[in-house]
Structures are given as structure tokens and as C-alpha cells.
Amino acid sequence: MADRPPKRALLLHGLAGKAAVWDPVAAALPDRFSCTTPELPWHGMADPAWAHRPDPGRFLVDSVWSGHDVVVAHSMSANLLVEAYADRRVRPRPTVLVCPFYRPEPADFDWPTISYYLNDFHRTFSEALRVGDTARFPEARREWLARSLRDQVGPYGWTRWFETYLRTPFLDLGAVDAPVLVVSGVNDVAARPDDGRALAKALPRGRYELLDDCGHFPMIEQPDRLAALVRDFFDEHLELT
């Protein structure tokens, strides 16, 4: 192993996230993985103008893609990555999708679904604040911060995310011929475990892992467990020993 260069791992945060969210996972991975954690245009304090143009996936394809052997992507970035694979914009490679959104049929989207994700959009940010460094804050302050993050993302950011979700029934997942591990949290209030399970089933080489006592942010809630899953999955498919 000493004479082998490290495998280059790209770790992508989700909507209103930040690159540092991956620090515990990157620290828990062995040295044979060299991790890159870019700050994406939809990070928590981003200028909302990133969403004024369609196709946010272009940021993954054009800006941060080249030269990586494996990818771990969370939430909206996971969806954008799968879409880029399915559209053949980038070559699929061994990938871990953490808490992705997916519905197999257009009829799976109804008015209550849209109402939930629009009117309770802030709940995902509330969860992030509850399990992160801000867990020590009073609940009222966390709720205020969650709504502030929602407002920072704005209507255009929400629309870009939900458009991505709405497109999932139409993806050509047969084009995603690389091994993919889909990880969900059993208590996720945003990306339902059923979404992850259905996506793994639809992928030609998909595998599914459900984490107990975990919500939408396994990299914060269970970083060692997630790192072990990432390590073992990539070791298997990159034939590392």
C-alpha cells in the first residue's frame, strides 16, 4: 500500500450545507483516501443568485468534477450527481449517496407532498442545527436560525431543489453503471428512507444501508459509522487491501 497513490475522494455537501460538515468523516477515513471537500455555490451563506439560472448540476460538472476516483454526496448534491450520471454528462464512478431524494413514479408527487416540502422546508435546517455545533443553543434560537437559512436559500433555491426532486422519476438510471451505495437515516424528516430504498433498487448496481437512530445528517450524527461504510464500500470496488 505504501507505494500506491491515495485514491481521490470528492465529498459534496447539500443545500445550505458547508464543506466542513465532512470533516469528521474525512478524519475517520484511512490515509489511502485523499479527500476534497469543496464549498459549493449553494452553501449556507451563499449569494442566492446561484439559483437564478436553471441547471445547478453544471457546477458539479464544470467546476469540481475532474480527477476524482470516488464520490460521496449528500442530499441535493446527491440528486444532482445522479442526474449528471443518468444524463451521461460525467462518467459514473463508485459513489455513496447520503440521504438522496427519489420517487419512482410521477404520481408519487401529490399536493400534500408539495405542501410539506414548501411549508415545512425549514424543518430540515432545524434538524441540522439540532445535531450540529448549534445543539447547545436554545430551541427558540435554533428555530430562528433555521428559518433564516430557509430565507437565505430563498424561493429560487427551493425551486431548483424541488425541480431536481420532481425529475427523479424520469432519470435513465440504467446509465448509472457504477456501484452505488445509498445511505438513509431512519429518522430523516427530509429524504424519506423509502426514497433511498427505492433509488438503490432502481440502480443497476445499487446497495442500500439504513442507519438507526439517525436523521438527515449522518456525517454529523454518526460520522464514524458513515466513514466505515464509505471505506468498506470503496475498498470493495477499488480492490484496495
Protein Blocks (a to p, Z undefined) as FASTA:
>chain_A
ZZpccddddddddehiafklmmmmmmmpcfkbccdddddfkbmkbcfklmmpghkllmmm
mmmmgopabdcdehjlmmmmmmmmmnopaccdddddehiaddfbfklpcfklmmmmmmmm
mmmmmmmmmmmmmlmpcfklmmmmmmmmmmmnommlmmmmmmmmmmmmmpcfklmmcccd
ddddfklcklgfklmmmmmmmpmkbccdddehiafblmlmmmmlmmmmmmmmmmmmnopZ
Z
